[in-house]
């Protein structure tokens, strides 16, 4: 059976590059957006035509950068190219957006084009923290963006927050979470600050100009937020992600009001909050996703691949390429790729699957996908982590314990060579 694919589109433009950000983004190059959109459409068409058959997409995700810098007409051009070349059936279609870059009319246009989910990069409700992060919006912009999105017809909103900031107190974090809960989003992503090499935050901390994040305080923030979100009706389904629970009339539901979803590979049923991000579940379940745009990374047909980073290089590669011969899913924009080994796939399946706090990793799914028993391949690692209190086994499932969620990276590295 042909799998349902996901499509990620990278929009690398920003009005200002924030001091903590290490994503492939560029400020001050908005003049290149029209040419970039044309190149993006060419890569979408090339990818689809190079596939062995017409592919079906069940999620589309515009990430960045700041995708909301595109005009509605530019979004329309990209979405039409997608619909012309892929089979679509009411896909979850998400765009990231900065709260200060949207308007009511613009959001209405996006909703009319079929975009049905927005992820707003809020990060904090505290003015001093927003200034430190060099965010270009205020909390009032967040309030307006959410209100406008609701008026525009969006009923699936996700808000991103960052904790563990320099000088951030637990009280400040609690206030931010409470403010955000007052906006009643369907989904929340909470990320611990990491000081990435090459960013201003990384350089300032290395020179002693910025305090390092306090891991104990960050853990307290994480645990407090998890309890508060659970009390507010959100279910945690991934280490950093929570979604509203929703009882669907006439459907199988748990006592907590969550709906059953079928895990695509393996056939086991898991209880997942109704508003969990389907696109991101594709990543965590180790399922295929196409990627287009400057610096985009994809995983299809056994390939891990990535595109040229710089905007100008990306545009040039799609404007003038000679050879039409590329193994699917590679395109003229691809600069790095490698064919996964079986061991690569098994290790990454464990690493990403264990991020799913409720679903975890199924021994049945592992056997069906790889033709081997999970204990044969990773028995020692699993037993060691269970003994350390970082993993737990429930029937055929392996999950992180609550302690394991705080030490996830230590767990994941045990499965990667």
N, C-alpha and C positions, 0 to 999 in steps of 0.2 A: 504494500500500500504506500502511495506517495505521501511523504510527510507534509504537514503544514509548515511553511517557512515563515520566518520573521524578516523584516527589512529595517535596518538602521541607516539613517541618513545623517551625516555629520555636517553641521552648519558652523564654520569656525570663526564667525565674526562676532566681535564685541565692541561696544563703545569704549569700554575701559577694561583692561585686564587686571583682575583682582590680585592682591599681593600673595594670597595663599594658593592660587590656582596653578596646576601643572598640566591642564588639559591642552589639547592642540587648538589654541585660540589666538586671534590676532586683532588688535585694536587699530583703528584708523584706516582700515582697508575696505570700508563700506562701498567705495566706488567700484569695487570688483564684483559686487553681488550679482549684477545682471549676467556677466560672463560666467560666473560660478554656477548660477542656476542652469544656464545652458549646458555647461559641462556635466552637471549632475544628471540632467535629463539624458544626455548622451550615454553616461555610464549605466544608468538604469536600463535603457533600451539595449545596450550592448550585453549586459548581464543576462537579461531575459532571453535575448535571441541566441545566446551561446549555451543556454541550458538544454539538456537533452529532451525536455518536454516543457509544456507550459506549466509554470509553477503556481501554486496556490499560496497566498499570503493570508495569515490570520492576525498579524500585528504589523504596524508601521510606526516607527519612532523617529521623530526629528530631535536630535540632540545637539549640544554645542559646548562652548559658544552660546550665542543668543539667537535661536531660530526665530524669535518674535521680531527680529530686525527685518525679516523678509516681508514684502508687501503681500496682501491677499492674492493679488494677481500672480505673484511669483509662486506662492503656495499652490495656487490653482494649476499652474503649468506643471509643477512637479507631480502633483496628485493625478493629473490627467495622464501623464506619462506612465505612472505606475498602473493606473487602471487599464491603459491601452495594452500593457505587456504582461500583466499578471491576472490570475483569477482571484477575485476578491469576493468575500461574503461577509459584509458588515464587520470589517476588521476593527480591532481596538487600534485607534489612530491617535497617537500622543504627540504633542509638541511641548518641549520645554520653553519657558518664558521667564524673563525678568519682570517683576511686578511694575517697574517704572517704564516699561516699553510697550504697554498695551493700552487700548482704549475700548470703550463699549462698542463702537462701530466696527473696529478691527476684529474684536472677538466674535461679533455676530457674523462677520464675513467668514471667519475660520470655521465656525460651527456649521454654516451653510455649505461649506466645501466638504464636510464629512469628518472633520477632526472632532473627536468626541471625548478627548481626555487632555487635560493640561497639567503640567508639572511646574509649579512656580518655585523659583529659587529664593526662598525667604531668608534663611540662614539664622536670623535673630529678630526678636521684637525690641531689642534694646538699642537705643540710638547710638550710644558710645561704641557698642560692639559692631554695629553696622559701619560706623566710620572706620574703626580699626581694620575691618575686613575689606574696606574700600568699596563697599556696595553703593551703587548709585541710587538706591531707592530708600524711602523711609517706611516705617510701619504703616503710616496712613496710605501709602501707595499700595501696600499689601491688602489693606481693608478694601480699598477701591477696586483693585484687580479682582479680588474674590467676588465682590458684589456685582461687578460688571460681567464676570464670567457666568454667574448665576442668571442674570438678566438675559444673557446671550443664549442660554439654554444648555449650559454645561452642567451635567449632574455627576461628573467624575473628576474631582480635583485632587491633586497631590501637592503637598507642601514639603519642601526640604528644609531641614534645620541642621546646624553644626553646634556641637558641644565640645567641652574641653578647651575652650579658647583661653589665651593668655589673660590673666586677671579676672576671668569669669568666675563668679561665685555660684554656689548651689542655689542660693535665693534668686539670683538673676536668671538662671536656667529654669527654675520652677516657674518664674513669672512668664518667661517666653513660652513655655509649653502651655500654660494656662491661657495665655492670650490666643495662641494658635488653636487650641481646642474650642475656644469661643467662636471661631470661624467655621467650625464643623466640616472640615475637609473629609473626603472619603478615604484618603490615603496619606500617610506620613512617612517620610524617610528621615532618619536621624543618624548623622555621621559624625564620628569623632574626628577632630582636627588632626591632620598629619602634616608635619613640616617637611615638605618635599624638597629634595635637592634641586637647586637652580631657581627656586622661587624667592622673592624678597623675604617672605617669612622664614624660609630656610636659611638664607644668608644672615638675616638679623639675629636669629637664634644662635647660629654658629659663632657670631661675634659677641654674644652676651648682651645684645640689645633688646632681646625679647625672651621672656621666661619660657622654658620648655613646658609643655602640657604636663599637668600632674596626673599620672595614671590612676591613682587611687581616687582622686576627686572625679575624674572622668567616669570611672566605674560607678561611683555613687550617683552621678547624673544619669547614667544609662539605666541603672536599676530603678531609680525613682521614676523616670519617664516610663519605663516598661509597665510598672505597677499602675501609674496614673492613666496610661492609655488603655490598659485592660479594664480598669474601673469605668472608663468613659465609653466602652463598647467597641474597642479596637482589638483585633487579634493579631499577635505577632506571628508572621509566617516566614520571616527571613531575619538574619541577624540584625539588620538595620532598618527593617520595614514592617509597618503595621497597616492594617486596612480595616475598614468598618465591617462588622458582621451584619449579615442581612438574611432574614428568613424569607424564602421565596414560597409563595402560596402554591400548594400542590407539588412541592419538590421535597426530596429527602433532606432533612435538616437535623443537626445535632441539637441537644437541649440548649446550647448557647446561641442558637440562631445562625449557624453557619451552614453554607450549602456544600454538598458533596461535589467534587470535581474529579474527573478521570485524569490520572497522570498519563500523558500520551504514550510513553514508551514503557511498557511493562504491564499495563492493565490493572494495577492496583488503584484503589480508591483512597483519596486522602481528603481530609476536611481542610479546606482553604478558605479564608475570609473572602466574601463575595467580591470585594473591590481590590483584591490583590492584582498587581500589575502583570498581565498576561505576557507582555513582551519580555520583562525581566525574568519571568519564570522559564522562558525559552532558554535563556543563558544558563540559569542555575540547574536546569534539568539536562544540560548537555545536548540540546537539540539544535538543528541547523539554523543559522541566521546569516543572511546576506548583509553586506555593508558597502555603502557607497559614500563618496565624499573624501575630502582631504584628511588623511590620518585615520580613516575609519578602519576598524578591525572586524573581520568576519570569520565564520567557521562553517564550512559547507564542503560536502564531498570528500571529507578527510583532510581538507586543507585548513590550516590557520594562515590568514593572510592579512596584509595591511597595505594601505595606500600611501602615496607621496604626501608628505606633511604640509608643504608650503602651498599656499593658495595659487600662486602664479604657476608653479610646477604642475599642480593638478590640472589647471585649466589647459595648459599647453599640451599635456599628455593626451587629453581627450579631444583636443582640436586637431592634432596632427600625428596620427599613428599609421604606420605602414602595413604591418602584418596583422591579418585578422585571426591568426592562429593563437588561441589561448585556451588552456584547459579550464573548463568551468570550475569555479566561479571567478577565475582571474580575469582582469581587465587591463587595458593600457595604463591605468592609474596604479596598478599593483607594483610595489617596490620590494616587498618582502613576503615570502611564503614558504611553508614547509609542509610536507605530508606527515600527518600524525602517525606514530606507531601505535600498536595496540596498547602498549604500556602507557604511552602518553594519554590516550583516551581514558583508560581505566583510572589513572591517577587524577586527572582533571575531573572526571565524573564524581569521584569521591570528594574532592575539594569543593566543587561547586554545589553538589547535592547536600553536603553537610551544612551548608549555609541555611538551608531550609529547615527552620527550627521545629516544625511540626511534621512535615513530610519526610525529612531526612533522606537516607539512602536505603532503598529496598534491595534485599538480597535476591528477590525474584526478578526485579528489573535488571539488576547487574547480570544475572545468569542469562536472561533473555537477550540482552544487548551484546554481551561479550562471549557467551558460550562457556564461561568458567564460573566456578564457585567463588564468591567473595572471600571466603575464609581461606581458600587455597592461595589466593594472591596477596591478601592483606591480613591474614590471621594474626600474625605477631603484632602488627601495628594496632589492630583493633583491640586485642587483649591488653596491651600495654596502656592504651588510652582509657579503657574501661577501668583498669586498676587504679589509674591516676584520677579517676572521677571526672574525666572530660567527655567521655562518651557513655551512652546507655543503650542497651539492647532491649527492644520490645518486640517479641515474636520475630518477624522477618525484617524489622526496621532497625536502623542505627540512627541515633540522633545525638546532637550535642546536649550535654547537661547544662544547667543554668551557669555553672562555673565554666564549662567549656565555651559558652558564648562569649565570655569575657577574655578567653585565651584562644580564640578561634585560629589565629595565625599559627600558633604552636601545634594545633591539631592538623591543620591543612598541610603543613610542611612535611608531616610524616608520610604523606602519600605521593609526594612529588620527588622524583629523582634529582 
